[in-house]
């Protein structure tokens, strides 16, 4: 059974909590004790219905107390697929949280209140989705019950958002009218939306193709661990363990170990403790090389005829996640996959307005939640691809050298 990772985004009171609650409730992914607690808290409602938003209200209470909120992950499954929902706050002051949740997502559900249409928050969430190259976008037009399930209202929103999608280069966009509160078009269509001829939301989530999003051309294998048992039975055993983030590796392939540039040939491949002829993303594997070359954690094994970039200076689009400002000259650890190197921020070129995509080149520092274009120099070369070409090898993080806290998320340009 495969896995779909998706994030939900929407303006305040667009119904995000109710939508997540509805998906968990209708897929029977709520524990009995949770259900009993929600039923007790829902008794004050006039109609006696269960308040599904209570499933995510724990986060809301923390926000009201001023507690820093990270991304909350909700897990559920159906007979057809497993799901992980990244539930990030939608307010502008939580840009860093949405970036965190969206960076590993296959799909984003952008909620729009049918009464409000496309608003500034809608555009901001869409811009972040486009910057992070999320492959699939679902525009869920919610609260259709409050506009009498009007097809005209829905069609006008589709037209408005299509213009946004076109401007941002969003390619795979699906529109679904829903009422999360009533359950219309979440699991079943319902009579109120008989004019809609597409799939309900959950059915679409179950069938959207994500395997095609995996890059099986540009093979990249960051080494996470060097295995040397040095026992009598395995005296000469040397394997390089890691996860294939993209591409396919076959026994006999000519490869290069970057950033050193050492050349060799794959002599054997192990997956799940068994020797195989080939392995592919996103499998975890152990590669064996024919030559006794120096390979360490953080190195990347790549095909000899398909090389990534190797450099110690990179341009990045960076979302700043710390309260202490980012300034040119600041030093951090930079991590890309399993490689960690010392680095320095050489220059901050401009700040990007995530509401309008306008560039402000008059700045000298970046504050919490700012998205900036910066140049970073590393103490030793790193192996990378442009984020727009290969997300799996084009994303990096900055880590504070003292606290070891992640302070920045980078998209290599």
Helices and strands as residue ranges (DSSP letters): E 3-9, H 16-26, H 32-41, G 52-56, H 57-64, E 72-77, E 82-87, G 92-94, H 95-102, E 107-113, H 120-131, E 136-142, G 144-147, H 151-168, E 172-177, G 191-193, H 201-207, G 211-213, E 220-227, E 239-246, E 248-250, E 254-258, E 262-271, E 274-276, E 278-280, E 284-289, E 300-303, E 309-320, E 326-327, E 331-336, E 339-352, E 359-360, E 365-366, E 371-384, G 391-393, E 395-399, E 406-412
